[in-house]
Amino acid sequence: MSIYDNNVEIDRDEDVHKALLGSVLISTAEVRDEPEMKITNRWFPLDKDGQETGQVKLRLRWRNEIPDKKKKSKEKEKAPLVLHMQVGRARDLKKPDKTLDGFCDIKCDTPAERHRVSEKRKTAVKEGSIKPVWDEQFDFDNVSMGTKVEVKVWDKNKKPPDIFIGMFSFEVKQLQLGVPRAAWFELECAPGVECDDFLGEVLCNFTLDIDYRERKKKEYDVLEVYPIFPTVAYYMDLASSALVNRIRRRGAMQFMKTVREARRVLIEEAEKRNWAANLIIKNWKARGIWGKALGVVRQLKEGTVFLKFGRKGQPHFRQVYCDKKLLRIHWCEGKGKKAQNVGTDRYIAVSDVCDVTIGREHVEFQRVKSASDDYFEHTDNVTREKSFSIISQSGQSLHLEALNKKQAQSFLMNMRTLLTAKGAIEEGHKVLAEFLAYDDDDENLGYQ
């Protein structure tokens, strides 16, 4: 490891030695042989021309492998390497014409098992200078000791092609892990071309390090998932046949035909559902049921004002109504305030209702006075017949007292229709059937 003075400007090779403060040579065996890979933390002497110029404190640990925590086995995976390259500046570039607009074209070749992996980078164009300063950083992933970096310097032309100035190559095997190397690299002619002219130099800094970044998950090949999903395999076969027969487009026509057929089936099913719904509406209208059903829905949405009894405090008048989709039974402070409290009113889900009871046997009724009498009496049959409770499976309940028996019967008749349609209660609910069997001669106040 070498330490330099950043205040010293480096223009020549002699300036590099002048800016050097000191170097320290650490044997990897010294760190690698540390028991249990413990961290080496101590002072190392700096040396320059055989003289000690100071000390530097370093924390070192040999770690050539990264354990995969997700794997249950104790097997370890080799850590990937990354090459950091900094293209600094150039000097004394040979001008092919009056002006020079220089840029670097970088190519990093890494040998693999079956083929060579190449990564390419390019610097910005610096116009009108034989000493362009780029100062750009590039990273090359998954490199190895056999990786070779090739840098070509070009003169940008307004009209292609660009003019080649020179090139140099660098092998990663010349680097030590974690030790940066900064140097001036002399440009050479293209391979197979002989030239004695000085073409210029480029200052670059290379560093080989372990890539500790989070690695991406494995991406499966298409053929690996082919036998898993039959539907995917079917459409993949259609697509492959479309590619094979792309001249006559037989496969493409077959694929489009299959898509149209699937859409036609969906459209036919939707038409059947609409036809069945229209048939039911037509029959209901012929029998007079459609108007009654619309009346039930309208009255449930408008709601009715009842005296609500709770577990605490005195009973209060509340408007009880259903939402637009008839999924919830809401209650609010009073008539006319329903629209202002949308989304804030308390409610019981219709699907959560499990029973409807008639009378005042619940504690909520017995703990307070009656609405029509001075005090509640268990023998008061009139007060009992205009009181009812809606019970839910979650333990929540709604205890209401109507103005009279007819108002309670009118509300519960519509509520029975809703709860039966939603499957909350049985169609032949005994308590409701007996309670709703009233004489037509009695006064029917309907909804208030």
Steps between C-alpha positions, in 0.01 A plus 500: 500500500630846405400835644533816288479873563189628323637855487783404261396526134607202291599589143802274453613163629748674731213682669347166605808418709508855633139479621564163669496524880575136566412139420431192704526144373271254678527130433162337442627191682540710814130590497374172358665288772320691773298243705122508441550785248520760776558865411861620501502843663844658547746765381710434188820701419512708180815471289643732233842434348596276794406756766202491736280805438219424744240243596149412389239307700311237301223253572538194280327165470540234233166414345508331164153347533158637589264259680146493371278533809196374313664162438459249781813311398844615604614530138645837405485685173795682349468875530459684166768754406442850372748721314488874573654709224552875506592674175676818610651704220729484197806694391694569183242337275592503131265728309380348172364840386470858622278417798473195724174388662618200696304220666583148624334176395548231768448128455527243782527134392456223759547134398211275604443125486346494152541850363662837565300768683560856381398830660541832325515854636563840345614832646370844416645697207741779602521755223805698386775373734806275469483461880139401557383436858224238530516395867231231458447183703395162355423167670528159333324215677587128520857538383776243548876487490477431128311823429659738252413871465554672166485881474488680166526877458311660212460844346130578458402619154183683411450247225594133549732324511697615807882517480698243699784649710638209705427223748637306795401180679516396864465158662331455837755240608746787549291627793492394863167469678407832658821678386436789254740560213521844340737554206549672166440257215670574168282471194594255227395444142229257402602132487685418180600863436855619560569861602787674676319822587405591857121498513447625857421361847187439710486505882286217639442350842402131537376331820396136538263436791243252627142581400301517826186631335182299527483250221192459287286190526544232240293558191361175364514419135173471313558131431536434875141613568361346180384165650358658819193680367308322221329823389833679463639204307201506264538867409877462476443225242272733306758779512780268389291370211429861404875565482574183306229573245544876488543493121148373434379626839316179573607498864407865548157440350451199727601703803263787416222251427540350847489844662182592309339172601577564867353850476191364322439251784524778759259718304250214468511433874441869573205505258348194669524665842338819370224300330426310823491823702263665249275191507474514879419872490236440231331225703513707817339793321224276363422368848527841667808396699736746332315804633490350848871424487579856396279627782685286755837627376385864501357479853810324639725773354280783632487353849276543804536690827502276810580541866833323542598345833865452590709359779572844645304822536145581405333380175520735201312535173706364210429463132562138392567445128698285253779605267464515121614140449291367792809359667484690830236612751596853612363733765557872545381779731178590326306539179670723245853446634567177311669666203728707723630195686585273206792279600483605867170339613517184704372186332445123511589293194198324351705183450587507872137498619403165653162561668211744553305491829173662605444645848696667777676206659847643442682690773518815288118534516458410866757743640307818403145634484267427213424764240119489546468409867641661809683177588549180310289203612551143376122454472459789257427307179453815289849628573644154438346468153654822370853413623747274317872423484738419211782268618832447319754218523772735626297581814388840376125563527245766410208546746215717364152612607249614236225759532239221482466136398417576135819700453704213643321245279552709184872539566553134595312379191746679273791395720389135481500522120855637505639255756339203328638604159848544649480165679536657845186330635284211387202573279257347749618695805237398761512811723476744208229293329277511810569869564429610141169310481291804598146606402461728201232700685759639744642841442813492281715807542774371272832678498537830675 
